[in-house]
């Protein structure tokens, strides 16, 4: 069973992927934060994030956030120009600023638009291998039933499912009964995403659903970067070793930011999210995590880090 790293905006960019692969490993493919269209073209920083030179030796799957075939076409062109032949369709982003404009999970309500995307891919990008990452619906966990025939007709390598609806964001119950129905109805290999936080969570999912193509931890992997490697080895990492490796990952990312970004404010804005998913008082004391979050200068940030 494969382990795919889920894409999270502001967290799993190329700098994180490079150093996570080197320090922790255990991931088969890293899904990148979505590319999207702005002012009629793909964003420059998105194109840089998927550039092969920024992802040396890492297997990546770019992801597209789009509202129609025209936006899909622009993103597919950028992916082809980058020398990549895979693209994941974001059909699960729950954030209202995107769903209000018909992107992300809102695409689940537009089967005709999805069919048009599939036609454009087949006609204009015949070598492009597609996959999709979805929610079960926008408001109800059974809304996937209205789109399953469209998904099954598309040439998808796999479908990753987060068993919540968009209005839940990332909280509330997982609708596992509906997920099981989707698993049975899907013509494509299925990946489970959502609330995979510990090696035991991965093991339980693998045992409960042996037909899965893979597992896709997201927030759990940020909180515990050793997650995939621990599950593969069958051994949990001692706390001291895990703490040391998390700090090594942080320091490597911070070093890259200091070498490439301009000004302390920009560096701090990029590095502080590193700690957002750490559970206080497990590996790192709560009071120091608060100091890191409040630091207004690199000197204060480094002092809290050293402490």
Secondary structure, DSSP 8 states (H G I E B T S, - for coil): -EEEE---TTTSSHHHHHHHHHHT---SEEEEEEE-EETTEE-HHHHHHH-GGGSTT--EEEEE--SSHHHHHHHHHHHHHTT--EEEEEE----HHHHTTT-GGGGGG-HHHHHHHHHHHHHH-TT-EEEEEEEEESS-TTGGGGTHHHHHHS-EEEEEEEEEEGGGTT-S---HHHHHHHHHH-SSEEEEES---SHHHHHHHHHHTTT-SEEE-SHHHHH-TTHHHHHHHT----HHHHHHHHHHHHHHHHHHHHHH--SHHHHHHHHGGGGTT--TTTSS-HHHHHHHHH--SHHHHHHHHH-
